[in-house]
Amino acid sequence: MIQTPYLLFLGDAPDALAAKVAQGIRDWRPDNAVGQFRMDGCKADMKLPDMTLAEAKAAGAKTLVIGVANRGGVISQAWKKVLVTALEEGFDLASGLHNLLRDEPDLVAVAAECGRTLHDVRVPSVNYPIADGVKRRGKRVLAVGTDCSVGKMYTGLALDRDMRAAGMKSTFRATGQTGILITGDGIPLDAVVADFMAGSVEWLTPDNDDDHWDVIEGQGSLFHVSFSGVTMALIHGGQPDALILSHEPSRAHMRGLPDYALPSLEVLRDTALPLARVANPACQVVGISVNTQAMEEDEARDYLAGLEQRMGLPATDPFRFGTQKLVKALAAI
């Protein structure tokens, strides 16, 4: 088990999205985050107290969590001095990067010398099966996005929270490092060997009560040429009964791909639904989730109302306005 509370390490993150792991923990497990550690040039801010390692230790922090999710998931050499010092001062380290802590000889040596633990969240711990496509009992909902990092995980966490509050049976199924750090369980889907990705999602969402919902954390985007594979694994392995379209309207282009424009929500709907119906012919698109953080509240409400009129689907910002409209749509299935 990863010891809490955490000191969130933002390193030299160039923007807030680059620190989305820290942001997820800050928003969904605030009691686990005592502060943040930022290096010179860091442009991310979780609105937590900036702390030195000594200050965080005095405040009770037990684990330094690398809150950065950079392209390629690498441990920057510029971070090493901080990580080594953290081990020496009594912190464990936790990371969801592809570049594993356990593969860094200097960190391994210092951790052993100081009796500290290195936690690599993005490591499969199960021999997952190959997907067989057999229909499972229970219900499943998946958010699919026009791009990466548009709010699919936030949609799932908010939906699970509000479904439980409404008395529905629900389980959030984490499929990425941030979701696992928030909930303590799940699969690191993008670290699973490709042939077993869909099978791992089947394993994660087994037979359940007929009225139980698995809220599957979305990943990637069918339209993002770098990360579309994980989305396909979720669509076919998850066999969703319901899809929620996720969008961030302020994007000028796909995240990290300046030559690629975002698809419209209509194109996303018309692409994702036929693919979902390969594994579950009864799948429906039930609503739209929009990350409106770049908008003023009145502008956001007007935008959502326009989407509802245009597409004939309930639309909300789950983190800002709640998911009651989406919960009602799911309850009707």
N, C-alpha and C positions, 0 to 999 in steps of 0.2 A: 504494500500500500504506500502511496505517496503521502508523506506527512504534510499536514496543513498547520498553520496558514502559509501562504506563499508571499515571496517578494517577486514581483513581475519584472523580468528583464526585457527592456525594450531595445537595448543595444543602440545601434545607429539607424533605426528604421526610418526610411525616407518619407513615409506618410502613414496615416492611420491604418489603412488597409494592410500595410505590411506587418502591422502588429495585431492582426485580427485574433490571434490566439489569446493574447492578453486582454483584448477588448471583450471577447466572449466570457472569459473568467470574471472580469470586472462586472459585466452586466448581469450574469446569471448566478455567480457564486461570490457576491461581494464580501461575504464574511470570511472568505478564504484569502482575500487579497489585502495585505496590510500596507502595501506601498509599491512604488515603482522605482526602478533603477534605469536612468537614461545616460547614455554616453554623449560626448560632444557631437553636435550635428543631428541628434535625434529629432525628428519632426512629428513623432507620435506622442500623444499625451492622454493617459487614461483618467486624468483628473483625480489622481491619487497622490498622496504625499511623496515627493521625491526624497529618497532615503539613501544614505550610504549603507554599505553592508553592515557596519557596526550598529547603525541606528535601527536597521531592520531586525537584526538579531536581538537587540534590546527590546524591540516591540513584539517579539515572539515568533517571528518568521522562521520556519524550519527548512523550507525548500525554495531554491531559486529556480523559477520556471522561465525557460526561454520562451518569451511571448511573441517572438517574431516568426512569421511564415514567409520567408523570402523565396524568390523563384529558384527552384532546384532544391530547396530545403537544405542549405549548407551551413555549417558552423564557421562563421567568419574568423579568420586569424586575429582580427582586430578585437574580438570578444575574449580571447583566450586569457589575458591577464585577469580580467574580472572573474571568469569562471574558475580559474585556479585559486584565486584569492578567496572566493566564496567557499570552496571546499576546505581551504585551510582555516577559515573562520567558523567552520562547523555547519555549513549548509549542505544538504543534499542537492543534486541537480536533476531537473526533469526537462525533457525535450520531446517535441513531436516532429522534429526535422528528419528528413531522409538520411542525412549525414549523422550517423549514430554517435552518441557520447562514448559508447563502449569501444568504438573504433578509433578513438583518439588516444594514443599511448600516453601522452602527458596527463590527460585528465584521469585515465585509468590508474596511473601510478600515484598521483596525488590522492585520489579517492581511497585507494588501498592504504596508503600511508596514514591518512587521517581518519580512517574508519567510516567514510561517508558512502552513500549509495548513489549510483547513476541510474536514472529511470528513463528508458527509451520507450515512449508511448507508441511510436510508429513501427512496432515490430509484431507481426502476426504470432499469436501464441497457441494457435489451433491448426491442426492439419485439416483444412477445409475441403469439403467434397466438391466434385464437379457438379454443376447444376443439372437437375433432371427435369425441371419444369412441372413437377407434380403439384396439383392444386392443394393448398393448405387451408385449414379452417381458420376463422378469424378474418379481420379486415385490416387493410393497410393503406396508408396515405403517404405520398411522396411529393415533395416540392421539386420542380424542375425549373431551371433558370434560363433567361436570355443570355446570361454571362456567368462567370465565376464570381464569387464574393458579392452576391446581390442580396443576401439575407435568407438563404434557404435554411440554414441551421437555426437562425432566430425564429423563423416561421415555425419550424418543428417544435422548438422548445416552448414557444408561446402557445402553440396549439395544444400540446400535451398538458401544459399548466391549466388552460381554460377548459379543456375537455374533462379533466379530473374535477375541476371546480363545479362543473355542470353535472357531476355524478356519473360520467361515462367511464368505461374501462379503457385505459390508455397507457402505453409504454413508449417513451422516447428511445429510439434505437440509434445510438451514435455510430457514425461510420468514418469519422475523421479525428485527428488528434485533439482538436479543440473540444469537440463533443465528448470525447473520452475523458479529458481532463476535467470537464464540468461534471459529468455524471459518474465517472469511475468505472465505466464498462463500455464495451462496443468492439468494433472491428476497424483496424487501420486500412481501409479499403484500397487506397492507392499504393499500399506496400504489399498487397497480396499478388502472387503470380497470376498473370492474366487469365489463364485457363480456369482458375479457381475463384475469380472475383464474384461472378454471379452465384456460385455455390455458397460463398461465404455469406452473401446476403440472404439466401434461403436459410442457412444455418442460424443467422441472427434473428430471423422472423419466423419461428416455427409455428406448428399448429397451436391454436389458442381457442378461447371461448368464441362462439359465433358473434357475440356483440363486443368483442375486444378489438381495439384499434392499435396496431403498431404504427407509430409515427416515425417514419424512416428519414434520417438526416440526409438531405440532398447533397450532391457533390458535382463539381464541374458544370459543364453545359454541353448539350449536343452540338452547339454551334462554335465551341471553342476548340480549335484544331489541336491544342496542346493537351486538353484534359477531357475529351469527349468519351473516352473509354470507360471511365468510372461511372459516368451517367448511364451509359447503356447497361452496365452490370446492375445498377440499381433498378432500372426499369424492368429488365427481364428477371433478375433474381428476386426482386421485391414483389413482383406480380401485383402492383398496386390496384386497389379498387377505385382510388381517387387520386387525381393529380391536381396540384395547385401550381399555377404559373407564377414565377417570381421574377421581379424586374427592378432595376435601378435606373430611373429615367434621365439622370444627369450625365450618363456616360457618353463620351464622344466616340468611343471605339471599344472593342473588346479589351478586357484587362490584359495588359502586356502585349497586345497585338494591334498596333496602330493602323495597320492596313486592313483590318477587318471591322466592319460595322456590326452593331447589334441587330438581331432580327426583331421584327415586330412581335407583339404578343400573339397575334393571329397566326403568324408563321410558326412560332413555338408550339401553339396549340395543335396546329395541323400536322406538325412533324412528330411531336411526342406522343400524341394519342394513338395513332396507328401502330407505333412501335410498342406501346404498352399493351395494346390489344392483341399482339402476338402471343403474349403470355397470359393475359387475362382479358378475354373478349368483352367482359362486362365493365371494363374500366371507364370512368367518366372524368371529365375536367369539371371541378366543382367551384373553383374560385381563383382569385388573383391576389397575390401578396406583393406589395410595393414598398421598397425602402425609400421613404420620403424625407430622410434626414437633411437633404440639401434644400428643402422647401420650407417656407413659413407655413404655419398651421392652416390658414385659410386657403392658401394655394394648394396644399396637399389634399385637403378635403374636396376642393373643386376638381382636382385631377382624378381622384378616386371616383367621384360621381360621374365624371365624363367617361371613365373606363367602364363603369357599370352600364351606362347607357349604350356605349359602343359595342360591348361584347356580350351583354346579357348575362353577366356573372357577378357575384358579390366580390367587391374589392376592398381591401383594407391594408393599412400598415400594421402588422401584428404587434410590433414592439411599441408603437406609438398610440394606437387606437384599439388594441385588443383584437381577438380573433372570433368574436361572437358570431359574426356573419358566416365565417367558415365552419365553425362548430355546428351551426344550424344546418348548413348544407350537408355536412357529413352525417348528422343525425338522421337526415331524411333518406340516406342510402340503405 
